[in-house]
């Protein structure tokens, strides 16, 4: 549960969408967006998959361009708060041999939380990246993180995730990921 590896771990970027981001504190949003971009770049360097979701695109718009510039334009459309409500999402995880997921995005206390709980119940290891998730209110973010941790998720930070996936220094991947962190 606490260990992740590049062979069986995916990054899930949840609902970082055009009409949702203005509701976030601008400084918090900038920080989480930058951390999500580092995670995406790091996962690509390491060779682990990145999946993106969009909640009700018609109402909330597309994933922000800074994220799609790194992750691409493919996404899982959903109307359920949990990503697991989208059958194709869960099938994709299983088809890729994913046993652990790293969650980033918004909002911590709604879509991220419900996804985490459903994935835990389905037997996945869940790591929630505290510096890469946000809510409209800091209190909601804090409660969402506590809830997920009590449910069995590992609450972590982006740098810890990347170095845990690397596992060792001195590789070409380590050198590339290290540049992202600095």
N, C-alpha and C positions, 0 to 999 in steps of 0.2 A: 504493500500500500504506500509506503513512504519512498520507495525507489522507483525512478522512472528511467527508461532507456530509449535511445533513438529508434530502436527496432519496433517498439510497440506503443509509442506515445504520439498523440496528435495535439496540435494547438487548435482550439476552437475560439474564434473571434465572434462574439455575440452582439449583433444589433448596433454597431457603431454607425448610425445612420444620420443623414443630412438634417432631418427635422427633429431629431432627438437630441443631438449634441448642443444646440443653443440653450437647452434647459439645464445644462450642467454648469457648474462653476467654471469659468474660462481657464483659470490657472490649473485646476484639477484636470479638466479635459485635455489641456495641452500636455500635461505630464503623462496621463494614461495613453493618449494617442502616440506619443513618442516611445513609450515603453512597449506598446503593442507592435509598433513598427520594428523595434529592435527584436522582439520575439519572433515576428514573421521572418525577418532577415536571418536570424539565428537558426530557426527551424529549417529554413531553406538550405543554409550552409551545411547543417548537420544531416539533412536528408530526411527529415520527418515531415509528415503531412500537416497542412494548414487547411482548416475548413472555416468558412465564413457563413453566418446566418443573417437574414434580414427579417424583421418582424413587420408584417403588413406593409409591404413596400409602397403600395398605393397611398397610404396615409403618412408613413414616416420617411419616405424617400429611399434613395439608394445608400449603400455603404459610402462613407466619405472617401473622396478621391485619394487622399494620402494613404489610406489603407488599401484600396484597390490597386494603386500603383505598385504596391509590394506583393499583395496576395493574388492579384488577378480579379477578373470580373465574375467568376463563378461563385454562386452562393446558394444556400438552401433557403427557400422562401418558407415562412411559417406564419401562422396566425395564433398558434398556441404559445404560451409564454415559455414553456420548456421546449428546447430544441428536439427533445425526444418525441414530441407530438408529431413530428414530421418523420414518417416511416422511412423515407429514403435516407435521412440523416443517420439513423441507427444502423441501417443496412450498410451504409458507406463505412462506418467505423468497423463493423464486423468483417466486411470484405477486405479491409486493409490490415486486418489482424491487430487492431488497436485494443489494448487492455487498459491503458492509462490515458487520461485526457488532462490538458492544461487549459483552464478557462480564463478568458479575458473578455472585456466588453462592458456592456451596460444593459439594464441597470442591475447593480449588485443584488438588491433585495427582491427582484422580480424574476427576470428571465435567466440571469446567471444562477440564482438560488434554485429555481425550479428545475433547471437543467442539471445542476449538481446533484440534487436529491434523486432525480430520476435515474441518472447515470450510476449513482451509488447503489440504488436498489437493483439495477441491472447487472451489478457486479464489477463495474469499472472502478479503477483507482482514479480519484478526482483531486487535482491540484488547482486551487484558485489563487491567481496571482494578484495579491492585494494592491500592488502598485500599478496594476493594469485593468482594474475594474473601478467603476464609480456609480454613484447614484446622485439624484438631484440634491439630496441633503446628506451631510456627513453622518448624521445619526442613522439614517437608513443604510448607508454603506457599512457602518460599524456593526449594526444588528445583523445585516445580511451575512457578513463574514463570520460572526459568532455562531449564527444558526448553522451555516454550512460546516464549520469546524465541529460543532457538536454532533452533526449528522454523520461525520466521519471523513469529511474532506480535509486535505492538507492545505493550510493557508501558507503561502510562500511569497517570494518576490521574484521579479523577472531575472535578475542576475543569477540567483540561486538555481532557477530552472535551467538556464542555459549551461551553467557549469556542471550541473548534475547530468545533463544529457551528454556533455562532452566526456566527462569521466576522467580525462587525462590531459596533461599539457604536452606541448611539443609536437602536436600534429598540425597540418595545414588548417584544419577546421578550427582548432584552438586559436591560432593566430588571427584568423578572420573574425571569429566571434569576439576575441579580446578587443579588436578595433572598434566593435559596436559599443562596448561597455565604456570605453574611455571617453 
